[in-house]
Amino acid sequence: MVDRSASAELATLKSVAAYWELQTRSGKYLPEESSKYVTERQLLMVQQKQIFSLDQTQIVFRVCVKPPSKLVLVQKLLGYLQKLGIESGVDLVR
């Protein structure tokens, strides 16, 4: 369950776009705003640290000649987080 008694800063936000902008400006690395993942519920859970989200400082972009598919990357990330007992908020079944 998402705790909606967040800070006054969150109380003034009126849209998912505003929540997304707040999270990205505070250093979170999130999918594009138009992604199906980006919902008010997911963003609140990221803000409240109920689900895992990378920080922009943790991301290093490198050139890859033959990059793996997104599915393979997500599966590897989920496997890593599962070993650590961290909730990702990603559901591959849907």
C-alpha positions as CSV (number, residue, x, y, z in Angstrom):
1,M,0.0,0.0,0.0
2,V,1.3,3.5,-0.9
3,D,1.5,6.0,1.9
4,R,-0.1,9.2,0.6
5,S,0.9,11.3,3.6
6,A,4.1,12.3,1.8
7,S,5.7,15.7,2.0
8,A,4.0,19.0,1.2
9,E,6.1,19.2,-2.0
10,L,4.2,16.1,-3.3
11,A,0.9,17.4,-2.1
12,T,1.1,20.3,-4.6
13,L,1.8,18.1,-7.6
14,K,-1.2,17.6,-9.7
15,S,-0.2,15.1,-12.5
16,V,1.9,12.1,-13.2
17,A,4.1,14.2,-15.3
18,A,4.9,16.4,-12.3
19,Y,5.7,13.4,-10.2
20,W,8.0,12.1,-12.9
21,E,9.8,15.4,-13.2
22,L,10.2,15.6,-9.5
23,Q,11.8,12.1,-9.3
24,T,14.1,12.7,-12.3
25,R,15.2,16.1,-11.0
26,S,16.0,14.5,-7.6
27,G,18.4,12.1,-9.4
28,K,16.3,9.0,-10.1
29,Y,16.8,7.2,-13.4
30,L,13.3,6.3,-14.7
31,P,11.8,5.2,-17.9
32,E,10.4,7.8,-20.3
33,E,7.4,9.7,-19.0
34,S,5.2,8.0,-21.7
35,S,6.1,4.5,-20.5
36,K,3.4,2.2,-19.1
37,Y,5.6,1.8,-16.0
38,V,5.2,5.5,-15.1
39,T,2.1,5.7,-13.0
40,E,1.3,7.7,-9.9
41,R,1.4,4.6,-7.8
42,Q,4.8,3.4,-9.1
43,L,6.4,6.9,-8.8
44,L,5.1,7.2,-5.2
45,M,6.6,3.8,-4.4
46,V,9.9,4.9,-5.9
47,Q,9.9,8.1,-3.9
48,Q,9.1,6.3,-0.7
49,K,11.8,3.7,-1.4
50,Q,9.3,0.8,-1.4
51,I,10.6,-0.4,-4.8
52,F,14.1,-0.2,-6.3
53,S,15.1,2.5,-8.7
54,L,18.6,3.4,-10.0
55,D,20.1,6.8,-9.4
56,Q,21.4,8.7,-12.3
57,T,24.9,8.6,-10.8
58,Q,24.8,4.8,-11.0
59,I,24.3,4.8,-14.8
60,V,27.3,4.5,-17.1
61,F,26.5,4.5,-20.8
62,R,29.0,2.5,-23.0
63,V,29.0,1.6,-26.7
64,C,28.1,-2.0,-27.2
65,V,28.6,-3.6,-30.6
66,K,25.9,-6.2,-30.1
67,P,23.7,-5.2,-27.2
68,P,21.4,-7.8,-25.5
69,S,17.7,-7.4,-25.8
70,K,15.7,-5.5,-23.3
71,L,14.1,-8.7,-22.1
72,V,17.5,-10.3,-21.3
73,L,18.6,-7.1,-19.5
74,V,15.4,-7.0,-17.4
75,Q,15.7,-10.7,-16.6
76,K,19.3,-10.2,-15.4
77,L,18.3,-7.2,-13.3
78,L,15.4,-9.0,-11.7
79,G,17.6,-12.0,-10.9
80,Y,20.1,-9.7,-9.3
81,L,17.5,-7.9,-7.2
82,Q,15.8,-11.1,-6.2
83,K,19.1,-12.4,-4.7
84,L,19.3,-9.1,-2.7
85,G,15.6,-9.4,-1.6
86,I,14.7,-6.0,-3.3
87,E,11.3,-5.4,-4.9
88,S,11.6,-4.0,-8.4
89,G,8.0,-3.2,-9.3
90,V,8.5,-4.8,-12.7
91,D,6.0,-7.6,-13.7
92,L,7.0,-9.5,-16.8
93,V,3.8,-11.5,-16.8
94,R,1.5,-8.6,-17.8
